[in-house]
Amino acid sequence: MTPLALLLSLVACKPGGIVVTHEEDTGETAPIEEETDEPIEIVDGTDDTADTDTDTDTDTTVGGDDDDAIYAAFFDPATIQTVDLVLSDRAIRTLNFGGDEYVQGDVTINGVFFSEVGVRLKGSSTYEDLDCDDGYCKAAFKIKLNEFVEDQRYGDLERITLNNMTSDYTQSKEVIVYNLLNEHNQLASRCNYARVTLNGEAWGLYANVESADDRWLKRRFEDPEGNFWGTASYYGDFYTPYLDTGWVPKSGDGSLAQLEAVTAALDSFAGDFFGELAPVVNVSQWLEYWAWCAATGNYDGYPFTLNDVLVYADPANEGRLVFAPWGTDESWDEYEVSGRNWNLISGRLASACLADVACIAELKVQIGVAIAAYETSDVPASAQAAWDLSEADAQSDPRRPFTPDYVWYYRDYYKNVMPGYGDYVRRQVGL
């Protein structure tokens, strides 16, 4: 049976069949603040509803040896982190009410306690709230350690991103692909697993993805003071109407000048991708980014869809844009199942490349290079290590989005797909 046929046969991945319901909340955890019947009044912080971080950083130096060690340990793919959240009933009601603002809570990370941290829910298609009355909830979380307490950090980490993996049948793709990209020096977050509790109750296994913020830039760029964006909703592209609403400033001064410059170059595009786009885009890095998306079948993001990408205007390279994936949970995509492919794109920048035979030729070269690099890694072994590490947690997760049999089926399926995926892409591309 194909994965698509199995998916259709199971019909639903909410209550009934696939989903295991949660245990009832004991209600024993003491509230953080005095209870009332009203939701918390949100206090404006440094983040808007799009999780912006454009305020001046109070500590602009890169962390020392201790910070580096904490960072390395926190994203070690061979370990599972522990994150224990405490939220009052009022905070939970406020989060369930909706919105992207942070509420106040406490968190213990691998035994280290932090009070008065910011907590909010995250996700679009994967969004869940904390209301389990429908028999299911597995919210994804953003934790901002310095939202209410200045300079509060875990090592040099200010933010924690916990993804609920509700769109990943294997409960592992983010861990595997992000680490593969980092192994090959690609611009990407780091990722591993975390066990999460809320008010002492297990909330199960999460993907612990390195947050995209000013600290993310400092670990990767000679000059981290440039403008940094993610996408909002599904409209992050280089058209004037999309610039204000489609791109979310994550760090920097909030200027749209570099995005406007790319848009202007595309407005006047006459067919010479390298000559016309090179002044505003790091075109070699852009094609390498696209190539790695193809090599790993990561088609759920720009340029294939108008979302799920990080873009940095690098001051050390005259503000040229560079690109990084944000979300690898639908990797190893197959055209026969989804209809998506390396050159079936929505993004305007990619469309310009595909209108230039020289750019297409170079893109194919880069895809070949990425595939060859992919094949130097023992991806099945890395996947098996992630599966072995997470097997018990995936089995016992009280809010698991899929039954263990469902997870094991897909792990077995992709175990067979991964070794030959390079050749599969070569055939699709014509290499």
Stockholm file with secondary structure:
# STOCKHOLM 1.0

chainA/1-431         MTPLALLLSLVACKPGGIVVTHEEDTGETAPIEEETDEPIEIVDGTDDTADTDTDTDTDTTVGGDDDDAIYAAFFDPATIQTVDLVLSDRAIRTLNFGGDEYVQGDVTINGVFFSEVGVRLKGSSTYEDLDCDDGYCKAAFKIKLNEFVEDQRYGDLERITLNNMTSDYTQSKEVIVYNLLNEHNQLASRCNYARVTLNGEAWGLYANVESADDRWLKRRFEDPEGNFWGTASYYGDFYTPYLDTGWVPKSGDGSLAQLEAVTAALDSFAGDFFGELAPVVNVSQWLEYWAWCAATGNYDGYPFTLNDVLVYADPANEGRLVFAPWGTDESWDEYEVSGRNWNLISGRLASACLADVACIAELKVQIGVAIAAYETSDVPASAQAAWDLSEADAQSDPRRPFTPDYVWYYRDYYKNVMPGYGDYVRRQVGL
#=GR chainA/1-431 SS CCHHHHHHHHCCSSBTTTBCCCCCCCCCSCCSSCCCSSCCCCCCCSCCTTCCCCSCCSCCSCCCHHHHHHHHHHTCTTSEEEEEEECCHHHHHHHHHCCSCCEEEEEEETTEEEEEEEEEEECSTTCCCSCCTTSCCCCEEEEETTSSSTTCCBTTBCEEEEECCTTCTTSCHHHHHHHHHHHTTCSCCCEEEEEEEETTEEEEEEEEECCCSHHHHHTTCSCCCSCEEEECTTCCSSSHHHHHHHEEEEESSCCCHHHHHHHHHHHTCCSCHHHHHTTTBCHHHHHHHHHHHHHTTCCSSTTTSSCSEEEEEEGGGTTEEEEEESCCTTCSCCHHHHCCCTTCCCCHHHHHHHTCHHHHHHHHHHHHHHHHHHHHSCHHHHHHHHHHHHHHHHHHCTTCSSCHHHHHHHHHHHHHHHHHHHHHHHHHHTC
#=GC SS_cons         CCHHHHHHHHCCSSBTTTBCCCCCCCCCSCCSSCCCSSCCCCCCCSCCTTCCCCSCCSCCSCCCHHHHHHHHHHTCTTSEEEEEEECCHHHHHHHHHCCSCCEEEEEEETTEEEEEEEEEEECSTTCCCSCCTTSCCCCEEEEETTSSSTTCCBTTBCEEEEECCTTCTTSCHHHHHHHHHHHTTCSCCCEEEEEEEETTEEEEEEEEECCCSHHHHHTTCSCCCSCEEEECTTCCSSSHHHHHHHEEEEESSCCCHHHHHHHHHHHTCCSCHHHHHTTTBCHHHHHHHHHHHHHTTCCSSTTTSSCSEEEEEEGGGTTEEEEEESCCTTCSCCHHHHCCCTTCCCCHHHHHHHTCHHHHHHHHHHHHHHHHHHHHSCHHHHHHHHHHHHHHHHHHCTTCSSCHHHHHHHHHHHHHHHHHHHHHHHHHHTC
//
